Amino acid sequence: MGMTDNAASPRSALTEPTVRVGRRWISAWTAALFGMYMAYYAAAQIVLPEQAEAVAGDGKVALLAIVTGVASIVTIIVVFLSGVLSDRTLSRRGRRQPWVLTGAVITGVFVAGQGFATTALAMVAVWALANVGISLMTAGLFAAVPDEVPVTQRAYVSSFYSNAVAVGPLVGIALVSVLVTDIQPGFLLLGLFALVLGLPYALGTRGPQLLVAERPPLSIRSTLVGIVAPLRHADFAWAWSGRFFIQLSNALAQVFLYFYLQDYVHYADPEIGTLILVVVYTVGVVVAALPCGRISDRTMKRKRMVVIASVLQGLAGLIMAFLPFFPAAIVAALVLGLGYGAYAAVDQALVTQVLPHPEDRGKDLAVINIANVLPYAATGLIGGTVISLFGYPTLMILVLVTAVIAALTVWPIKAVQ
């Protein structure tokens, strides 16, 4: 079967795609993800904390918590609503492309504009609007995969998502840490990248057009019911649970990494140590994602690969719990990256195979995205409590436990091998 540079074909938007996407489509889709994650993570991890300190001084931690907390709530709401609305979009370019375009513009404008926020209220408001744009892009790009990519190519395509979510933040952090170190130019650069890298997919590809007769009805009641409706399908509910626990495992391993090195490993320079471990982790993700995606597409046995990847990620926590030495932390970072890289590529493909209804792909993937966001919102409370009561070894054991739970939730899924 031939390849195509975009997956559009004269078929219903609600049928399964059969024509493989080509390199140009994959490159454009990956570039949009890369720019989005570069802007989000580099801003959130470097420039936003610097801005919080400049605005609030000693109150920087509280301000940053409010800014990111409000943004998390916005993300959950907007991703869901944009998924619902993109499922009903009749654009000739496809259901998802207009939303990616709108999201790229909003992201670019408000990430760039974040540098001009000089009060706490302005910081909260502008970053919330930036997350509106990021949420629109997320909903559109994730739903594009089941819309435009055949099932036998989805893990391979999803491996580029793994690479984008690992390499994009690293490049962004390097840019605002080394090349552009001032707050305002840093935000401007990140906003520009988010906009420019989002355009090739939004303007250069076409998805299958939804016809008026295929358009699902829309009401407030159906929208609210739509939040929980897919969870009534056992396969979808198990997939949602697995995503929640693997993201919780990954978050617990990474969010407190700086303090783990400082307080438990007693590494001399935890900032440099954290950077080294992030680089090693990224290498692991990139090395694992592509070959695991190819193997999964060739064999169509998703569950086994997800289980192996989950357990591998959990083993990183075991290493960090009982070997408090920096060389061991490097090994753990590599293992964590290999596990998460394999997981992200294959599980993203698995999830697209358990979506209950083709007319609700965007909305249902938005529900899956809640399982991506909630763990990071809860990690601060869970991790902080565990560290204060039991210490870092228990925290890292929890990394293992949650990863094993994620592995166990995959086995009951019946629609996927």
Secondary structure, 3 states (H helix, E strand, C coil): CCEECCCCCCCCCCCCCCCEECHHHHHHHHHHHHHHHHHHHHHHHHHHHHHHHHHHHHHHHHHHHHHHHHHHHHHHHHHHHHHHHHCCCCCCCCCCHHHHHHHHHHHHHHHHHHCCCCCHHHHHHHHHHHHHHHHHHHHHHHHHHHHHCCHHHHHHHHHHHHHHHHHHHHHHHHHHHHHCCCHHHHHHHHHHHHHHHHHHHHHHCCCCCCCHHHCCCCCHHHHHHHHHHHHHCHHHHHHHHHHHHHHHHHHHHHCCHHHHHHHHHCCCCHHHHHHHHHHHHHHHHHHHHHHHHHHHHHHCCHHHHHHHHHHHHHHHHHHHHHCCCHHHHHHHHHHHHHHHHHHHHHHHHHHHCCCCCHHHHHHHHHHHHHHHHHHHHHHHHHHHHHHHHHCHHHHHHHHHHHHHHHHHHHCCCCCCC
